[in-house]
Every structure is written in structure tokens, then in C-alpha cells.
Amino acid sequence: MPINLNDPTILLDNEVLDDPTAFHDALRSEAPVWKVPGQNTFVVSDPRLIREVVGRSQDFSSNLVNILYDDGEGRLIPYEIAPYRASVHVLSTADPPLHGHHRKLLQPHLSPASVAGFAPAISNIVEEHLAPILATRAVDAVSTFSDPVPVRTICEVVGLPASDAPAILGYANGTGALLDGVTDREGMQRAANAAFELTIFVHERLEQALAHDPADRRGLLAILSAAIEDGQVSHGEVRDMLVVLVTAGSETTASLLATSIEVLCQNQDLQQALREEPELIPETLEEILRAQGPFQFHYRFTPHDTELAEFQIPANSQVMLMWAAANRPDPAHEGPEGASLSGKAAPHFAFGRGLHFCIGAPVARLEARIALEHLLRSTSSVTLDPDHPSTRRPSIFIRRHATLPILVEPS
């Protein structure tokens, strides 16, 4: 489709929401820093400039001050979340030095080596959700697999009981509308209420953990409860960090799993190759992340007037670091779309870049690898259901399936 970057409604165009690659290519070739018509929102798509932005936290704050929503006429306008430097900005939305303090508390427990210890638990979760799929053979992969597996996993990592997973999934889905961009004012209020309810839910679980003997705590709740008791971090900071972890930890991998299953259904040769050589699954996942990563962008906020390359960016502007556009092939150079199974997967921005590189990336990678390994080992064929096309949740922020009907042939 032709892309008109002078159109203030282009981000919410149905064709762009359905498949944003043409829009991303237009950004890369025509407007590496694009000012959304009619407002102080700037979209950065050039990889070099994105690397510069993430290194200038004093000019481009990670505080989630405003997010964009539909004004009812197809235009995106700001919705205030919290003032700059408010205490609610933690972990992924905190700036240095606070971000570094929060990350230091969690990083040792979310490193690849540490999260490898969750592999047996994740395998059990995957097998539990695969069993009814193999018995039924015709299912919606989203509701039966790609949604429940990640939320069960994040409960395991955080230290919450499996019985909490349905409630967390409901809260996360309700809260997600805040960032979708397609939400109207009334919908934003409903989503804000869901976020408030999730905060209360997490607060109650944190209170329960603090009331327990340290020996009876588990997961990140044990680590963070001890940090509260040692005075390293406040109760409110931990509560808000847990909200970030359970929402991002469930949504990101849910998107990756559904997308990966769809890719395999569309490419039976690839599907069979991975059955025969499952050691190639991690590389394949990296290419899926590069080409169809979950998050399209993340926000930054300018606390004062600044500039990027030759572009002047006023104070109090929203800046969107468009990871998905940066992952597109360089328009100035011809070359392959991405790595093949015989080569090394291309580098990508799917988990962000710089200080705020996704702290949960090792969990997402491990979980997706185990899920695909078990799915392929348990089946001889996985195909899309020709009678029931897949659907997506409209969003400028995350590429997420709403439904993914599949047909499964057990091995």
C-alpha cells in the first residue's frame, strides 16, 4: 500500500495495523526521525539514531509520562500516565541511577544461567497444556497454549501459585489496551482501572510473601521481599516492579509463541527441518524475533528541548523508538531478508537496546525454545485451520494474535 507520512491518521490505518512493514520501510527510507503530523511525537526508526537515543537518558527519559490513544477521529493524542520522575516509574520505565539499582537486584536471578533452572518447570507447564491439544487436534493455539503457558511461567519465576495465572492473564489483557493506541478515551479509563486492579492484586501477594517466613518464600518474591526487609528498596517500588514483570513477561512471550507457531504452519519444510534438528530452534526464534518481534516500539520522553541529528525535539515530547522498523533491512543496501537456517541469525532490536535491554529476555528465549521443542516432538504436522482464519488484536504497540486456529496431527 502507498504510505503517506503527511497523514496524521496513518498509524491507525487498518492496513498498517494489519501489516506495518510497508510503513516501517517508508520510515527507514524517507523519515529516520518522523514527526507525527499535528503533535509533538517523534518516531525514530534509524538503528544508528536509536542507539544514540538509548545512550542519552538525560535527554530521552524512559519515564512513561504519556502514551498515545485514539482521539475518536483516527488521530493519536497523548494520555497522561504519571508525571516525570514520579515514584511509579520503576525498572523498565526508570532512569539512571534508579534503573541501575532495580536492575542490579534482579539481574543475577534472570541471567541465562539462572533461568536455566526453570527449564524442568517450564517443560511440565508446556506438557500440561499440550496434552489436551493433542487429544482435540483442532484448537485455538492462543487460548490453549500461547497465552496460558507464558503466564504460568511468569508465575513460576515470580513465585506465585499456578492458581493465580488466570487472574493475572485477565488483568494483563485488560491493561494492555492502554498501550494499543487504538483505544478511545473511555477504553483508556477501563484499561487504567484494570491496571489499578492488577496493582492491588500484586500488592496483596507481596504482603502475603512478607508475612511468610523467608524459608517459605520462592522465586523473585523471595529476593525482593528480602530486599525490602534489608532497606534496599521500598515496598512501593517492588510492587510496581512486579506489575511490570507479570504484564511484560506474559505478553511478550505470548506474542512470540503464537507468531512462531504461525510461521511454522506456513512453512512445512522449516517445521520438518526443526523436528529433525531441534538444535536449530534458537536460531530460528532469533530470526522470528527480528522479522516479527512482539514489541513495535517503546516510548521515551524529553524533559527539555533537545536535538537528534539535525532534528529539533521540544521539551515534553513523546519519542517512539521503533524497534520493528530498525529491524527491517537497510534500504540503502541490497541483501537477504534475514538469516537462513544454515547461517547466523541477524542481530535485532526485538528486546530493545542499551541500559533497558529486556531483563526478561533469557526467560522468553528459554520458554519459547522449550515450547517449540515439545510441540514439534509431539506432532507430525501442525497446520493452520483453513476454515477458521487467524485474527490479531489491533495495536500500534505489540504484534499479538487474538486467535490462531490450528490443526494438529500427533506423532
C-alpha positions as a printed NumPy array, in Angstrom:
array([[  0.   ,   0.   ,   0.   ],
       [  1.182,   3.605,  -0.574],
       [  2.318,   5.254,   2.655],
       [  1.553,   8.949,   3.154],
       [  3.665,  10.214,   6.034],
       [  1.778,  13.521,   5.94 ],
       [ -1.388,  11.716,   7.015],
       [ -1.976,  12.193,  10.784],
       [ -4.091,   9.012,  10.835],
       [ -1.533,   6.724,   9.156],
       [ -0.533,   4.928,  12.38 ],
       [ -4.123,   3.826,  12.929],
       [ -4.81 ,   2.918,   9.319],
       [ -6.3  ,  -0.584,   9.255],
       [ -3.827,  -1.814,   6.647],
       [ -0.872,  -0.523,   8.676],
       [ -2.243,  -2.133,  11.835],
       [ -2.683,  -5.408,   9.957],
       [  0.805,  -5.357,   8.412],
       [  3.096,  -2.439,   9.32 ],
       [  6.111,  -3.498,   7.218],
       [  5.401,  -1.047,   4.371],
       [  5.042,   1.751,   6.926],
       [  8.304,   0.745,   8.597],
       [ 10.112,   0.648,   5.253],
       [  8.798,   4.134,   4.443],
       [ 10.103,   5.416,   7.772],
       [ 13.541,   3.887,   7.175],
       [ 13.889,   5.266,   3.643],
       [ 12.082,   8.605,   3.923],
       [ 11.985,   9.763,   7.543],
       [ 14.506,   8.308,  10.018],
       [ 13.085,  10.79 ,  12.544],
       [  9.408,  11.343,  11.712],
       [  7.239,  13.94 ,  13.435],
       [  3.676,  12.675,  13.644],
       [  1.627,  15.378,  11.909],
       [ -0.116,  17.72 ,  14.309],
       [  1.66 ,  16.847,  17.559],
       [  4.966,  16.593,  19.379],
       [  5.522,  12.898,  18.858],
       [  8.657,  11.764,  17.064],
       [  9.24 ,   8.279,  15.654],
       [ 12.877,   7.161,  15.416],
       [ 13.496,   4.261,  13.031],
       [ 17.159,   4.529,  12.059],
       [ 19.242,   1.977,  14.023],
       [ 22.151,   4.366,  14.447],
       [ 19.906,   7.071,  15.894],
       [ 18.125,   4.587,  18.164],
       [ 21.499,   3.562,  19.587],
       [ 22.236,   7.238,  20.212],
       [ 18.911,   7.842,  21.949],
       [ 19.257,   4.92 ,  24.367],
       [ 22.684,   6.249,  25.345],
       [ 21.308,   9.712,  26.194],
       [ 18.97 ,   9.019,  29.099],
       [ 19.352,  12.581,  30.385],
       [ 17.791,  13.865,  27.143],
       [ 15.47 ,  10.937,  26.406],
       [ 13.914,   9.699,  29.637],
       [ 12.399,   6.22 ,  29.917],
       [  9.708,   7.544,  32.261],
       [  6.314,   6.608,  30.832],
       [  4.815,  10.088,  31.155],
       [  2.358,   9.952,  28.244],
       [  1.086,   7.257,  25.915],
       [ -0.937,   7.673,  22.742],
       [ -4.58 ,   6.831,  22.171],
       [ -7.258,   7.344,  19.535],
       [ -8.989,  10.73 ,  19.728],
       [-12.062,   9.227,  18.074],
       [-11.141,  10.539,  14.631],
       [ -8.217,   8.235,  13.929],
       [ -5.559,  10.556,  15.314],
       [ -3.213,   9.682,  18.149],
       [ -3.079,  12.088,  21.08 ],
       [ -1.291,  11.901,  24.466],
       [ -2.842,  10.339,  27.561],
       [ -1.041,  11.215,  30.793],
       [  0.174,   8.251,  32.812],
       [  2.359,   9.825,  35.524],
       [  4.46 ,  12.971,  35.931],
       [  8.128,  12.967,  35.017],
       [ 10.208,  11.455,  37.853],
       [  7.138,  10.192,  39.721],
       [  7.789,   7.242,  42.031],
       [  5.706,   4.906,  39.837],
       [  8.491,   4.84 ,  37.231],
       [ 10.46 ,   1.679,  38.069],
       [ 12.738,  -0.786,  36.308],
       [ 11.926,  -0.523,  32.569],
       [ 10.492,   2.997,  32.91 ],
       [ 13.074,   4.295,  35.395],
       [ 16.126,   6.364,  34.529],
       [ 19.652,   6.034,  35.935],
       [ 20.658,   5.727,  38.689],
       [ 17.355,   4.225,  39.879],
       [ 17.113,   1.91 ,  36.877],
       [ 20.563,   0.502,  37.613],
       [ 19.617,  -0.112,  41.25 ],
       [ 16.475,  -2.023,  40.278],
       [ 18.266,  -3.975,  37.593],
       [ 21.077,  -4.931,  39.965],
       [ 18.53 ,  -6.505,  42.325],
       [ 17.05 ,  -8.705,  39.589],
       [ 19.809,  -9.328,  37.04 ],
       [ 21.628, -12.163,  38.874],
       [ 18.341, -14.064,  39.103],
       [ 17.302, -13.518,  35.47 ],
       [ 20.603, -14.306,  33.755],
       [ 20.655, -17.163,  31.212],
       [ 22.469, -19.374,  33.706],
       [ 19.976, -18.661,  36.482],
       [ 16.808, -19.058,  34.436],
       [ 18.053, -22.383,  33.075],
       [ 16.989, -23.756,  36.435],
       [ 13.369, -23.149,  35.45 ],
       [ 13.614, -25.493,  32.443],
       [ 12.04 , -28.538,  34.182],
       [  9.132, -26.467,  35.484],
       [  8.572, -24.873,  32.074],
       [  8.649, -28.292,  30.422],
       [  5.961, -29.51 ,  32.807],
       [  3.811, -26.445,  32.096],
       [  4.184, -26.94 ,  28.341],
       [  3.34 , -30.64 ,  28.546],
       [  0.29 , -29.908,  30.682],
       [ -1.098, -27.545,  28.037],
       [ -0.069, -29.703,  25.093],
       [ -1.95 , -32.798,  26.285],
       [ -5.483, -31.502,  25.558],
       [ -4.299, -30.001,  22.253],
       [ -3.01 , -33.377,  21.08 ],
       [ -6.254, -35.013,  22.162],
       [ -8.514, -32.458,  20.489],
       [ -6.362, -31.88 ,  17.374],
       [ -8.298, -28.764,  16.286],
       [ -7.776, -25.858,  18.696],
       [ -7.125, -22.155,  19.051],
       [ -3.413, -22.028,  19.799],
       [ -3.777, -18.67 ,  21.569],
       [ -6.317, -19.582,  24.246],
       [ -4.98 , -23.111,  24.762],
       [ -1.223, -22.58 ,  24.525],
       [  0.43 , -19.262,  23.676],
       [ -1.488, -17.283,  26.314],
       [ -1.594, -19.675,  29.303],
       [  1.972, -21.056,  29.039],
       [  3.732, -17.668,  29.487],
       [  1.534, -16.532,  32.341],
       [  2.054, -19.852,  34.124],
       [  5.785, -19.461,  33.563],
       [  5.929, -15.91 ,  34.911],
       [  4.032, -17.102,  37.998],
       [  6.731, -19.743,  38.475],
       [  9.534, -17.194,  38.051],
       [  7.948, -14.629,  40.358],
       [  6.968, -17.232,  42.947],
       [  3.183, -17.054,  42.625],
       [  0.903, -20.123,  42.698],
       [ -0.323, -21.512,  39.383],
       [ -3.864, -20.751,  40.524],
       [ -3.08 , -17.025,  40.128],
       [ -2.411, -17.385,  36.392],
       [ -5.986, -16.868,  35.1  ],
       [ -6.445, -13.703,  37.155],
       [ -3.111, -12.281,  36.029],
       [ -3.898, -13.082,  32.394],
       [ -7.206, -11.257,  32.696],
       [ -5.614,  -8.205,  34.283],
       [ -2.776,  -8.165,  31.742],
       [ -5.177,  -8.361,  28.798],
       [ -7.273,  -5.546,  30.241],
       [ -4.251,  -3.374,  30.977],
       [ -2.765,  -3.962,  27.513],
       [ -5.388,  -1.714,  25.932],
       [ -3.567,   1.254,  27.465],
       [ -0.701,   0.792,  25.021],
       [ -2.56 ,  -0.433,  21.945],
       [ -3.126,   3.075,  20.571],
       [ -6.471,   2.081,  19.032],
       [ -8.247,   2.576,  22.359],
       [-10.624,   5.533,  22.785],
       [-10.876,   7.704,  25.893],
       [-13.489,   5.522,  27.56 ],
       [-11.445,   2.409,  26.807],
       [ -8.351,   4.035,  28.296],
       [-10.223,   4.565,  31.545],
       [-11.299,   0.916,  31.623],
       [ -7.708,  -0.164,  30.963],
       [ -6.438,   2.16 ,  33.703],
       [ -8.929,   0.554,  36.079],
       [ -7.602,  -2.891,  35.108],
       [ -4.056,  -1.667,  35.832],
       [ -5.206,  -0.419,  39.23 ],
       [ -6.839,  -3.77 ,  39.998],
       [ -3.663,  -5.605,  38.99 ],
       [ -1.642,  -3.35 ,  41.282],
       [ -3.952,  -4.228,  44.175],
       [ -3.666,  -7.935,  43.335],
       [  0.147,  -7.771,  43.283],
       [  0.189,  -5.689,  46.472],
       [ -1.786,  -8.412,  48.259],
       [  0.57 , -11.146,  47.052],
       [  3.588,  -9.126,  48.171],
       [  2.02 ,  -8.608,  51.612],
       [  1.465, -12.364,  51.876],
       [  5.095, -13.046,  50.962],
       [  6.343, -10.563,  53.56 ],
       [  4.165, -12.241,  56.193],
       [  5.768, -15.628,  55.486],
       [  8.987, -16.925,  56.94 ],
       [ 11.824, -16.266,  54.431],
       [ 12.34 , -20.018,  54.074],
       [  8.784, -20.363,  52.755],
       [  9.119, -17.721,  50.032],
       [ 10.123, -18.591,  46.497],
       [ 11.071, -17.027,  43.177],
       [ 11.616, -13.324,  42.734],
       [  9.184, -12.645,  45.575],
       [ 11.743, -14.139,  47.94 ],
       [ 14.537, -11.968,  46.541],
       [ 12.514,  -8.761,  46.512],
       [ 10.937,  -9.344,  49.927],
       [ 14.407,  -9.724,  51.411],
       [ 15.465,  -6.52 ,  49.661],
       [ 12.552,  -4.668,  51.28 ],
       [ 13.471,  -6.023,  54.705],
       [ 17.113,  -5.038,  54.18 ],
       [ 16.1  ,  -1.493,  53.242],
       [ 17.462,  -1.764,  49.707],
       [ 14.153,  -0.923,  48.07 ],
       [ 10.716,   0.286,  49.116],
       [  7.502,  -1.718,  49.228],
       [  6.014,   0.506,  46.511],
       [  8.992,   0.022,  44.202],
       [  8.77 ,  -3.757,  44.497],
       [  5.021,  -3.745,  43.936],
       [  5.393,  -1.685,  40.766],
       [  8.317,  -3.79 ,  39.528],
       [  6.211,  -6.916,  39.947],
       [  3.409,  -5.334,  37.909],
       [  5.917,  -4.678,  35.107],
       [  7.288,  -8.219,  35.297],
       [  3.954, -10.051,  35.197],
       [  2.496,  -7.955,  32.365],
       [  5.555,  -7.765,  30.119],
       [  6.562, -11.33 ,  30.968],
       [  3.239, -12.733,  29.849],
       [  2.552, -10.527,  26.802],
       [  5.979, -10.719,  25.168],
       [  6.269, -14.484,  25.12 ],
       [  2.594, -14.972,  24.278],
       [  3.19 , -12.914,  21.133],
       [  6.407, -14.734,  20.292],
       [  4.863, -18.191,  20.754],
       [  1.803, -17.531,  18.598],
       [  3.872, -15.89 ,  15.874],
       [  6.345, -18.775,  15.892],
       [  3.572, -21.357,  15.586],
       [  2.046, -19.424,  12.683],
       [  5.439, -19.212,  10.929],
       [  5.915, -22.974,  11.292],
       [  2.402, -23.655,   9.999],
       [  3.131, -21.52 ,   6.941],
       [  6.45 , -23.238,   6.261],
       [  6.164, -27.011,   6.462],
       [  9.74 , -27.506,   5.24 ],
       [ 11.026, -25.394,   8.108],
       [  8.751, -27.247,  10.51 ],
       [ 10.145, -30.599,   9.433],
       [ 13.736, -29.352,   9.461],
       [ 13.346, -28.278,  13.081],
       [ 11.875, -31.649,  14.016],
       [ 14.946, -33.305,  12.577],
       [ 17.405, -30.765,  14.01 ],
       [ 15.852, -29.142,  17.103],
       [ 19.193, -27.53 ,  17.912],
       [ 18.315, -25.02 ,  15.162],
       [ 15.241, -23.782,  17.05 ],
       [ 17.079, -20.995,  18.954],
       [ 18.446, -19.541,  15.707],
       [ 15.004, -19.715,  14.109],
       [ 13.485, -17.917,  17.074],
       [ 16.029, -15.123,  16.716],
       [ 15.043, -14.64 ,  13.081],
       [ 11.357, -14.602,  14.027],
       [ 12.154, -12.019,  16.692],
       [ 13.95 ,  -9.871,  14.135],
       [ 11.312, -10.141,  11.421],
       [  8.161, -10.224,  13.58 ],
       [  9.162,  -9.269,  17.104],
       [  6.454,  -8.666,  19.726],
       [  7.057,  -5.015,  20.577],
       [  6.888,  -2.471,  17.764],
       [  8.419,   0.335,  19.828],
       [  8.949,   1.76 ,  23.293],
       [  8.36 ,   5.287,  24.477],
       [ 10.85 ,   7.904,  25.57 ],
       [ 10.088,  11.381,  26.966],
       [ 12.064,  14.606,  26.505],
       [ 12.247,  16.579,  29.79 ],
       [ 13.825,  19.533,  27.963],
       [ 14.476,  20.789,  24.446],
       [ 16.998,  18.605,  22.67 ],
       [ 18.034,  17.512,  19.205],
       [ 18.705,  14.29 ,  17.383],
       [ 20.896,  14.547,  14.309],
       [ 19.554,  17.727,  12.661],
       [ 16.079,  17.364,  14.177],
       [ 14.884,  19.7  ,  16.946],
       [ 12.75 ,  17.939,  19.541],
       [ 10.88 ,  20.171,  22.017],
       [ 10.534,  19.533,  25.735],
       [  7.631,  17.303,  26.792],
       [  7.592,  15.378,  23.515],
       [  6.859,  11.671,  23.106],
       [  9.589,   9.753,  21.271],
       [  8.841,   6.309,  19.886],
       [ 11.884,   4.086,  19.373],
       [ 10.538,   1.967,  16.513],
       [ 12.381,  -1.32 ,  17.071],
       [ 10.398,  -3.093,  14.363],
       [ 11.427,  -0.552,  11.717],
       [ 15.056,  -0.714,  12.836],
       [ 14.902,  -4.482,  12.33 ],
       [ 13.903,  -4.073,   8.683],
       [ 16.632,  -4.5  ,   6.013],
       [ 18.705,  -1.372,   5.381],
       [ 17.016,   0.389,   2.419],
       [ 20.422,   1.627,   1.23 ],
       [ 21.814,  -1.865,   0.756],
       [ 20.536,  -4.877,  -1.076],
       [ 20.752,  -8.166,   0.713],
       [ 18.802, -11.102,   2.092],
       [ 15.754, -10.507,   4.246],
       [ 17.343, -12.409,   7.125],
       [ 19.484, -15.319,   8.149],
       [ 18.744, -18.815,   6.903],
       [ 18.968, -21.954,   8.986],
       [ 22.467, -22.501,   7.673],
       [ 23.71 , -19.088,   8.762],
       [ 23.793, -16.95 ,  11.867],
       [ 20.605, -15.074,  12.733],
       [ 20.817, -11.342,  12.068],
       [ 21.179,  -9.001,  15.085],
       [ 17.946,  -7.33 ,  16.106],
       [ 16.24 ,  -4.852,  18.437],
       [ 13.323,  -7.076,  19.441],
       [ 14.317,  -6.925,  23.12 ],
       [ 15.357,  -3.282,  22.985],
       [ 18.883,  -1.954,  23.242],
       [ 21.209,  -0.357,  25.78 ],
       [ 20.57 ,   0.043,  29.509],
       [ 16.965,  -1.034,  29.166],
       [ 17.576,  -4.207,  27.192],
       [ 14.756,  -6.519,  28.281],
       [ 15.777,  -8.091,  31.589],
       [ 13.384, -10.984,  30.954],
       [ 14.8  , -11.897,  27.529],
       [ 16.511, -15.081,  28.834],
       [ 13.18 , -16.311,  30.223],
       [ 11.353, -15.578,  26.95 ],
       [ 14.019, -17.333,  24.882],
       [ 14.113, -20.398,  27.131],
       [ 10.348, -20.645,  27.313],
       [  9.845, -20.308,  23.543],
       [ 12.574, -22.853,  22.802],
       [ 11.123, -25.431,  25.176],
       [  7.581, -24.831,  23.917],
       [  8.556, -25.353,  20.26 ],
       [ 10.716, -28.36 ,  21.054],
       [  7.828, -30.091,  22.831],
       [  5.275, -29.077,  20.214],
       [  7.376, -30.394,  17.324],
       [  8.418, -33.552,  19.158],
       [  4.79 , -34.368,  19.957],
       [  3.417, -33.813,  16.453],
       [  3.99 , -34.939,  12.901],
       [  2.183, -31.919,  11.478],
       [  0.843, -28.552,  12.637],
       [ -1.164, -26.538,  10.101],
       [ -3.429, -23.522,  10.042],
       [ -7.13 , -24.333,  10.104],
       [ -8.321, -23.371,   6.593],
       [-11.899, -22.94 ,   7.783],
       [-11.056, -20.527,  10.582],
       [ -8.575, -17.735,   9.697],
       [ -6.418, -16.291,  12.457],
       [ -7.123, -12.839,  13.862],
       [ -4.935, -10.212,  15.508],
       [ -5.534,  -7.739,  18.279],
       [ -5.25 ,  -4.271,  16.686],
       [ -2.324,  -2.433,  18.264],
       [  0.404,   0.016,  17.343],
       [  2.477,  -1.318,  20.237],
       [  2.539,  -5.117,  20.169],
       [  2.037,  -7.692,  17.42 ],
       [ -0.353, -10.071,  19.096],
       [ -2.733, -12.741,  17.847],
       [ -6.278, -12.73 ,  19.145],
       [ -6.932, -16.208,  17.736],
       [ -4.807, -18.766,  15.889],
       [ -6.871, -21.845,  14.945],
       [ -4.61 , -24.797,  14.119],
       [ -4.899, -28.47 ,  13.207],
       [ -2.539, -30.845,  14.982],
       [ -1.513, -34.354,  13.999],
       [  0.152, -36.186,  16.913],
       [  3.39 , -38.028,  16.186]])
